[in-house]
Amino acid sequence: MKKTLPLWRWSAVDLAAAIRRREISCVEATRAALERMHAANPRVNAVTVDLSKDALEAAARADAVVASGVRLGALHGVPVTVKENVDQAGQSTPNGLPAYKDLIATSDAPVVANLRKAGAIIIGRTNTPEFSYRWFTDNPLRGLTKNPWSEAHTPGGSSGGAAAAVALGIGAIAHGNDLGGSLRYPAYACGVATIRPSLGRVPAFNPSAPQERPPTIQLMSVQGPIAREVRDVRLALAAMAAPDSRDPWWVPAPLEGERARRPIRVALTKAPAGLPCDPAVGEAIECAARILSDAGYEVEAIDPPHVAELAELWRRLLYTESEILMGKEIREKGSADINAIVDASIAAIKPCADLGTYLRAFADRTRLLRSWSVFMEEVPLVLAPVSLVPPFAQLEDLKGPARMQRMLDEQSVLYAVNVLGLPAAAVPTGMQGEVPIGVQIIGPRFREDLCLDAAQVVENGVGVLSERLLGRG
């Protein structure tokens, strides 16, 4: 930690440690983050709800807790943001929709409750696309979120507001979620780090939801943290993963698993679904591979099994369920843009034609999970693209069915991981022109520690990329 830097540039680890030592106050840390938010947010529109008043009141209470001498939570006094698609008591949960702008939550979702229990101070709510269904972050209620590195490129989605905010120093940690890459893709596009946790690691539930989510979404969507540094991702994951009885999928698995057999084998794959990656993406993977190899990992060029099948399964199951269970709502409450995107996606995907086709596809998921389980017994980590191409141009998904088909292909390895329910860390490796570039590291179920260990090694080798952005002011 460089103590000459303003507090908004400090890591969550350093802020929490300094607060515990009473070197800084929670109010000081919060005020610094809020001042940064007010200065930086107008140019990107990442934070959509300013919670300055509530945050300063919470920080004052947090300082009183420090003074009492009781044991502090892991994130005590650390400023964070929360995505607008989960419930936060007293705030609306619009999910990018004008129709839901007045849907006020009466209680916290588990991930929000866990952040508060850990002592975090929520300074704002972050933007998401309509229904959280895009790799871009734009909606008719809150408007367009810009990439802090380049306005011409997407900040990612659906946690684009979260990633853009934390990249700019608006909070040390951002909350997001991941159904089809919505943690990893924004982190990739904005040059920050994240972990897509295993299914069952972080409890999830929206008290305001009128009905339960479709089965596939229950099995593929997870909550998680985005941060500028890998060590902050690890700290935030531990806080978010506390138990909550409202989520029956939550599993009391240890955050640190058994020591893996050394050297740890890593499968390097550039075309896991049979599609070639952009040369810049290939260079990022080679960069990460060299760093891991120098650190003692055994990196080998191996394609993991059935990635193309997994990607096709994600597309067919998700859009079949969405059309049947959410189609009417999207048509009636969504904008022309989101309807055009859904139409283009359905045209490209061809959802299951009948119940039997859907059930057979759903059942086949077990075969694919089994193949990866056997594979990862011998090769515990997979070093892969986040996307097969550098971050998209802004609003590229509005260019029609043919472009949507290519885009789905380019993101195939991203959402294949969601079908598997496995953890995957994303970490930047450098820049490609005006935008960041990076890799993802996929691990066995409940071995987020192995993914984050490897991501930390990569970060150590290339440095914290967001420091270049923050250095601009």
C-alpha positions, 0 to 999 in steps of 0.5 A: 500500500502506498500511503501517499495515494488517496484512500479511494485508490487503496485496496479493500485489504489495505482499507480494512487493515488500516481501519482495524488498526485505527489508522483511518476511520470508516467515515474517511474511507467512505467520504473518499470513495463518495468524492471519487464517485461524484467526480468520476461517475458522470463520464461513465454512468456506472452508479445509478443510485447515489447512496451518499447520505445512507453511506456516511450514516452507516460509516459513522455507526461503523466507527462506533463499532470500531471504538467499542473494541469488538471483533470487526468483520472482514470488510468493516468500513470498506466502500462497496457497490451493489448491482441493481438487479438484487434486493437492497432494503429500501431501494428499488430493484428495477433490473433496467426496466422502467416498469419496475422502477418503483419496486422497492425491496423490503429486505436484503438479498443474501449477498447484500445481507452478507456484505453488511454483516462483514461491515461493508459500506454500500455507497451506490447501486450500479447499472445493468441492462434490461432483464440483465440479458446483454453483454452491454449495459444500456437501458431506457431507465438509467441509460448507457454505461461507458467503458472507462478506458474507451467510450467506443467499447462496451464495459461488458454486461450485465455487470457493466456498471459494477466493473466500470465503477470499481475500475475507476476507484468508485468503491474497492469492491463491486457486487455482480452476478453471472448467468452467461459471463456477467461477472467475467466479461465486464471484468475482462472489458474493464481490466479488473479481476473477478471470480465466478463462484461455484454454484452453491458457494454464495447464497442467492435469493431475491425476496421481491421476486414474484416467482422462482427462477426457471430451473436452468437459471437456478443452476447457472446463475451465481453472485460474486465480487469484482475488484481491481486486485485479486486479493480483494476478490478473495476477501470479498468472496469469503464475506459473500459466501456466508450461509443464508437459509433462504438459499437451499442450493448453498453448500457449506464447502471450505474456502480452502481445499486440500493441497493440490498435487504439484506441479499443478497441471493447467490445460491451455486452450485457445479454441476450446469450442473449435473456433479460433481466437483473435491473435490478441486473445491468443497472445494474452493466453500465452502471456499468462501461460508463461507466467504460470509456467515460470511459477511452477505450474505445468502448462500444456496445450490441451482442449477440455472436453465438449465445450461446443456442446456445452455452449449449445446446451446453454443457448438452447436451455436458457432461451427455451425457458426464457421464451416460455416463462419470460417471453410475455414479460419481455414483450410487454415490459421490455424496450424495442432494443431488448426485444430485437436482441431476444428475437435475433438470439432466438433466430440464431439459437433455435430453442427446443421445439417441444418438451421432450427435446428440452428434457433430453437436453436438460438430462444430457447436462449430467454427461457433460458435467461428468466428462469435466469432472473426470478431466479435472481429476488429472488437469485441475485448471483450464487457462482459456479465453474469456471471449474469443475476441477483444471487447466488443464495440459499444452496442454491437448486439443491435446489428441483427441476427447474423451479428448475434450468431457470430457474437454467440460463437465468440462468447461460447467458452464464456457461458459454457462454464455456467452450464458446468457450475464451475468456478472461473477467475478472470484476470487482465494481462494487459492492453489491446489498443484502447481496451484491456485484454485478459484470460479466465482460469477455470477450476474444479467445483468449490476450488475457487482457491485454486483459480484465485491462486493462479490469477494472483500469480498472473497479476503478480507477473503483469501488475494491477492493470487498473493502476494505469487507468487511475493514474490518469486521474 
